[in-house]
Amino acid sequence: LVGRLRITLAGPAGTTVTLRHAEVLEGGELATRPLRAARATDTYTLAGTGTEVWAPRFTFHGFRYAEVSGWPGEFDPAAVVAEVMHSDMTPLGRFAASDPRLERLHANISWGMRGNFVSLPTDCPQRDERLGWTGDLQVFAPTANFLYDTGGFLASWLADLAAEQDLLGGTPMVVPARATGYSGPMAGWADAATVVPWSLYEAYGDAGILERQFPSMTAWVDEVAAAAGESRLWDAGFQFGDWLDPTAPPERPEAAQTYPEIVATAYFARSARIVADAAAVLGRDEDSARYGALADEVRDAFVAEYVTASGRLLSDSATAYALALQFDLLPDAEARARAAGRLADLVRGNGYKIMTGFLGTPVICDALSANGHADVAHRLLFSTENPSWLYAVTMGATTI
């Protein structure tokens, strides 16, 4: 859960009770290594005035286990209560399945969302990070909008994103950007500037969010256009790319199977198309035509540079094919069929385990099922080997 402990106790003045938090146990003790530098520790010093009730007001923790030390007198477990904390959102979507593992996965997703929607959308609630990473929300926004009414929550965060753009002169990879600043455009991360408002519009039909965010959306696409230049290929500068590809070395999580320029150019095309579509919704015909033409140019450059005559991609990887299919970057139906077939072959060849990173994983099942390979997507979803969606479920996970 994400939240805090509330304790009820009595004892001598000056007695200090210490509460420590962690997600897992190791050798019967709290496993704090995954927390990195986070202390995840609260302390309370008793006033000695009789029964005292206390909970921290200025922090929260992501935890499954807590260690209590320094308790005055005999310890009563009922005197320690865990309080769940998250921003107030109305539940919307429901899911049921004949397989309890899928229902557990869905519950873990919902529970994990609540733990990361505490005032702002974060990447994790437990360790020394807890930042508003744009990439995390960019890939999760459609799911979030299905599960809960996120309209107010995400509109507030998008206003922060626009404010950071104005302040920094570019779109940061973290919002608020206090901890990281701005280090140049980052594909798949700062694309949240276009993807999140468009996802809100698709979910709730409110064109007002597009109107309010349109300057922010165009600022991001213009920023990328400047980085890519006349070639329309975004192939310079550091990129996270398909971050945390399972095949990447642990010390180099950006060293994915998929070339970062393929990921970056694919997202350039997608964001340009989103802006064109948003402009059309808003009746901004000139903007729609201009950004639509830009999206076409990027798509043509992608095909010319990264797609072979036989339909193979320069990076013969699952993420490359999934992005090309989902972002409509292939020249014709024949090329789509070849790409989908190759994607299915790659998944089969990997034993139906996840072989994609941060940006490929959210789209691979859609890419398969929308292009004639629902059976492969089904086997990928139901795999229990590591890494897979259900592996964590079989290990007793309560969040994802």
C-alpha positions in Angstrom: 0.0 0.0 0.0 0.9 3.6 -0.2 0.3 5.8 2.9 1.4 5.9 6.5 1.0 4.4 9.9 -1.1 5.9 12.6 -0.1 4.8 16.1 -2.0 5.0 19.4 0.2 4.7 22.5 1.0 5.9 26.0 4.3 6.1 27.9 7.0 8.2 29.5 7.8 11.6 28.0 10.9 11.5 25.8 10.3 7.9 24.7 11.0 7.6 20.9 9.2 5.1 18.7 10.7 4.3 15.3 8.7 3.1 12.3 10.5 1.7 9.3 8.9 0.6 6.0 9.8 -1.8 3.2 8.1 -3.7 0.4 9.7 -7.1 0.9 11.5 -9.2 3.6 15.0 -10.6 3.2 16.0 -13.2 5.8 13.1 -12.2 8.0 14.2 -8.6 8.1 13.1 -5.5 6.1 14.8 -5.5 2.6 15.9 -1.9 2.3 18.3 -2.4 -0.6 15.6 -1.7 -3.2 14.9 1.6 -1.4 18.4 2.8 -2.3 19.0 6.0 -0.3 15.5 6.4 1.0 15.3 6.0 4.7 11.5 5.3 4.8 11.7 5.9 8.5 9.4 7.9 10.8 10.1 8.7 14.5 7.8 9.9 17.2 8.8 11.2 20.6 6.1 10.9 23.2 4.9 13.9 25.2 4.0 11.7 28.2 0.5 13.2 28.5 -1.5 10.0 28.5 -2.9 8.3 25.4 -1.3 9.9 22.3 -2.3 9.4 18.6 0.1 10.3 15.8 0.6 9.9 12.1 3.2 11.7 9.9 1.7 14.7 8.1 4.4 15.5 5.5 5.4 12.2 4.0 4.1 8.9 2.7 5.6 5.5 2.1 5.2 2.6 -0.3 5.3 -0.6 1.8 4.0 -4.0 2.6 5.9 -4.5 5.9 6.6 -2.2 8.8 9.1 -2.6 11.7 8.2 -0.9 15.0 10.8 -0.4 17.6 11.1 1.5 20.9 7.4 0.9 21.8 6.7 1.7 25.5 5.4 -1.3 27.5 3.7 -4.3 25.9 3.2 -3.9 22.2 -0.4 -4.2 20.9 -0.5 -4.7 17.1 -4.0 -3.2 17.0 -2.4 0.1 18.1 -0.7 0.4 14.7 -3.0 1.1 11.7 -2.0 1.5 8.1 -3.8 4.3 6.3 -4.0 4.2 2.5 -3.4 7.6 0.7 -4.1 8.6 -2.8 -5.7 11.5 -4.7 -9.5 11.5 -4.7 -10.7 10.0 -8.0 -14.0 8.3 -8.9 -13.6 4.7 -10.1 -14.9 4.2 -13.6 -13.8 1.0 -15.4 -14.3 -2.5 -14.2 -12.8 -5.8 -15.4 -13.7 -9.4 -14.8 -12.2 -12.6 -16.2 -12.7 -16.4 -15.9 -9.0 -16.7 -14.9 -8.3 -15.4 -11.4 -4.7 -14.6 -12.3 -5.9 -12.0 -14.8 -8.3 -10.5 -12.2 -5.3 -10.3 -9.8 -3.2 -8.6 -12.4 -6.0 -6.1 -13.0 -6.3 -5.5 -9.2 -2.6 -5.0 -9.0 -2.7 -2.4 -11.8 -5.5 -0.5 -10.1 -3.8 -0.7 -6.7 -0.5 0.4 -8.2 -2.1 3.3 -9.9 -3.6 4.6 -6.7 -0.2 4.4 -5.0 1.3 6.5 -7.8 -1.4 9.0 -8.0 -0.7 10.9 -4.8 -1.0 14.6 -5.7 0.9 14.0 -8.9 1.6 11.0 -11.2 4.8 9.3 -10.1 7.0 6.5 -11.2 7.2 4.7 -7.8 6.1 5.4 -4.2 8.8 3.6 -2.2 12.4 4.5 -3.0 14.5 7.7 -3.3 12.8 8.8 -6.5 9.0 9.3 -6.5 9.2 11.7 -9.4 6.6 12.8 -11.9 8.3 11.1 -14.8 6.6 12.0 -18.1 7.3 8.7 -19.7 5.5 6.7 -17.0 2.4 8.7 -17.4 2.6 8.8 -21.2 2.4 5.0 -21.5 -0.1 4.6 -18.6 -2.6 7.4 -19.3 -5.1 5.4 -21.4 -5.3 2.8 -18.7 -5.6 5.4 -16.0 -8.4 7.1 -17.8 -10.3 3.8 -18.0 -9.9 2.9 -14.4 -10.6 6.2 -12.7 -12.0 9.7 -13.6 -8.6 11.4 -14.0 -9.8 14.5 -15.7 -9.1 16.9 -12.9 -6.0 15.2 -11.7 -4.3 15.1 -15.0 -5.5 18.5 -16.2 -3.8 19.9 -13.1 -0.5 18.1 -13.9 -0.7 19.2 -17.6 -0.9 22.8 -16.4 2.3 22.1 -14.5 3.9 20.7 -17.6 3.0 23.7 -19.6 4.4 26.0 -16.9 7.7 24.1 -16.8 7.9 24.4 -20.6 7.6 28.2 -20.3 10.1 28.3 -17.5 12.7 26.0 -19.0 12.4 26.8 -22.7 11.8 23.1 -23.4 9.8 20.1 -22.3 11.4 18.3 -19.3 11.3 14.5 -18.7 10.1 15.0 -15.2 7.2 17.3 -14.0 7.7 19.1 -11.7 11.3 19.4 -12.9 12.8 20.6 -9.7 15.0 17.6 -9.3 16.1 17.1 -12.9 15.7 20.4 -14.8 15.8 20.2 -18.6 18.4 18.3 -20.5 17.0 18.3 -24.0 14.0 16.6 -25.7 13.5 13.0 -24.7 11.4 10.8 -27.0 8.6 8.7 -25.4 8.9 10.7 -22.2 8.2 14.4 -23.0 5.7 13.1 -25.6 3.3 13.1 -22.6 2.8 16.8 -23.7 0.7 15.5 -26.6 -0.3 11.9 -25.6 -1.8 12.7 -22.3 -4.2 15.5 -23.4 -5.2 13.4 -26.4 -5.8 10.4 -24.2 -8.0 12.5 -22.0 -10.0 13.7 -25.0 -10.4 10.2 -26.3 -11.6 9.0 -22.9 -14.0 11.8 -22.0 -14.7 13.8 -25.2 -13.7 17.1 -23.6 -12.2 19.3 -26.2 -11.5 21.9 -23.5 -8.3 20.1 -22.5 -7.0 20.2 -26.1 -7.8 23.9 -26.2 -5.9 24.6 -23.0 -3.0 22.4 -23.8 -2.7 23.2 -27.5 0.2 25.7 -27.1 2.0 23.1 -25.0 1.4 20.4 -27.5 2.7 22.4 -30.5 5.7 23.6 -28.4 6.7 20.0 -27.9 6.4 19.0 -31.6 8.2 22.2 -32.7 11.0 21.3 -30.2 11.4 17.9 -31.7 11.2 19.2 -35.3 14.1 21.5 -34.5 16.1 18.6 -33.0 15.4 16.3 -36.0 16.0 19.0 -38.7 15.2 18.8 -42.3 15.8 15.0 -42.5 12.9 14.5 -40.2 14.9 11.7 -38.6 15.4 12.2 -34.9 18.8 10.4 -34.7 21.0 12.7 -32.6 21.4 13.2 -28.8 21.0 10.8 -25.9 17.6 9.0 -25.7 16.3 6.6 -23.1 14.8 4.6 -26.1 13.2 1.3 -25.2 14.4 1.7 -21.6 14.8 -1.5 -19.5 14.7 -3.9 -22.4 15.2 -7.3 -20.6 18.2 -8.1 -22.9 20.0 -4.9 -22.0 23.0 -5.1 -19.6 22.0 -4.2 -16.0 24.6 -1.4 -16.0 23.3 0.0 -19.3 19.5 -0.1 -19.3 19.4 2.1 -22.4 21.3 -0.4 -24.5 18.1 -2.0 -25.9 17.6 -4.2 -29.0 15.8 -1.3 -30.7 17.9 1.6 -32.0 16.9 4.7 -30.1 16.5 6.7 -33.3 13.8 4.3 -34.5 11.9 4.9 -31.2 12.5 8.7 -31.3 11.4 9.1 -35.0 8.3 6.9 -34.4 7.3 9.1 -31.5 8.0 12.2 -33.5 5.5 11.0 -36.2 2.9 10.1 -33.6 3.0 13.4 -31.7 2.9 15.4 -34.9 -0.2 13.4 -36.0 -1.8 13.9 -32.6 -1.4 17.7 -32.9 -2.8 17.6 -36.4 -5.8 15.7 -35.1 -6.3 17.9 -32.1 -6.2 21.0 -34.3 -8.9 19.5 -36.5 -11.1 18.9 -33.4 -10.5 22.6 -32.5 -11.3 23.9 -35.9 -7.7 25.1 -36.5 -7.6 24.1 -40.1 -4.3 25.7 -40.9 -2.6 24.1 -38.0 -4.1 20.8 -38.8 -2.8 20.9 -42.4 0.6 22.0 -41.3 1.2 19.4 -38.6 -0.5 16.7 -40.7 2.0 17.4 -43.5 4.8 17.2 -40.9 3.5 13.9 -39.7 3.5 12.6 -43.3 7.1 13.8 -43.8 8.3 12.0 -40.7 6.5 8.9 -41.7 8.0 8.9 -45.2 11.5 9.5 -43.7 10.9 6.6 -41.2 10.0 4.3 -44.1 12.8 5.3 -46.3 15.4 5.0 -43.5 14.3 2.1 -41.4 12.0 -0.2 -43.4 13.5 -2.5 -46.0 11.8 -3.5 -49.3 10.9 -6.9 -47.8 9.2 -5.2 -44.8 11.9 -5.8 -42.2 12.9 -3.0 -39.9 16.4 -1.9 -39.4 16.1 -3.0 -35.7 14.7 -6.5 -36.1 13.1 -6.3 -32.7 9.6 -6.6 -31.2 9.5 -3.0 -30.1 10.4 -1.7 -33.5 7.6 -3.7 -35.2 5.1 -2.9 -32.5 5.7 0.8 -32.7 5.6 0.8 -36.5 2.3 -1.0 -36.5 0.6 0.9 -33.7 1.7 4.3 -34.9 0.8 3.5 -38.5 4.3 4.0 -39.9 4.3 1.3 -42.6 3.7 2.1 -46.3 0.8 -0.3 -47.1 -1.2 -3.3 -46.0 1.3 -5.8 -47.3 4.1 -4.2 -45.3 1.8 -4.2 -42.2 1.1 -7.9 -42.7 4.8 -8.7 -43.0 5.7 -6.7 -40.0 3.0 -8.3 -37.9 4.1 -11.7 -39.0 7.7 -11.0 -38.0 6.6 -9.6 -34.7 4.7 -12.8 -34.0 7.7 -14.9 -35.0 9.9 -12.9 -32.6 7.5 -13.5 -29.7 7.2 -17.2 -30.4 11.0 -17.4 -30.7 11.4 -15.9 -27.3 9.1 -18.4 -25.7 6.2 -16.0 -25.3 8.1 -14.0 -22.6 8.3 -10.2 -22.5 11.1 -9.1 -24.8 10.3 -5.4 -24.9 11.2 -2.4 -22.7 9.5 0.7 -21.4 8.0 1.8 -24.7 7.4 -1.5 -26.5 5.7 -3.4 -23.7 2.5 -1.2 -23.5 1.8 -1.7 -27.2 2.9 -5.2 -28.2 -0.4 -7.0 -27.4 -2.4 -4.4 -29.3 0.0 -4.6 -32.2 -0.4 -8.4 -32.4 -4.2 -8.6 -31.8 -5.0 -5.8 -34.2 -3.1 -7.4 -37.0 -4.2 -11.0 -37.1 -2.1 -12.5 -34.3 -4.5 -12.5 -31.3 -3.4 -16.1 -30.4 0.2 -14.9 -30.0 -0.9 -11.9 -27.8 -3.0 -14.3 -25.7 0.0 -16.6 -25.1 2.2 -13.7 -24.3 -0.3 -12.3 -21.8 -0.8 -15.7 -20.1 2.9 -16.5 -19.8 4.1 -17.0 -16.2 7.8 -17.2 -16.9 10.1 -14.4 -15.9 9.7 -11.8 -17.4 6.0 -11.7 -17.9 2.9 -10.0 -16.6 1.7 -13.0 -14.6 5.1 -14.0 -13.2 4.8 -11.3 -10.5 1.2 -12.5 -9.8 2.5 -16.0 -9.2 5.0 -14.6 -6.8 2.3 -13.0 -4.7 2.6 -9.4 -5.9 -0.1 -7.0 -4.9 0.9 -4.1 -7.1 2.6 -3.7 -10.5 
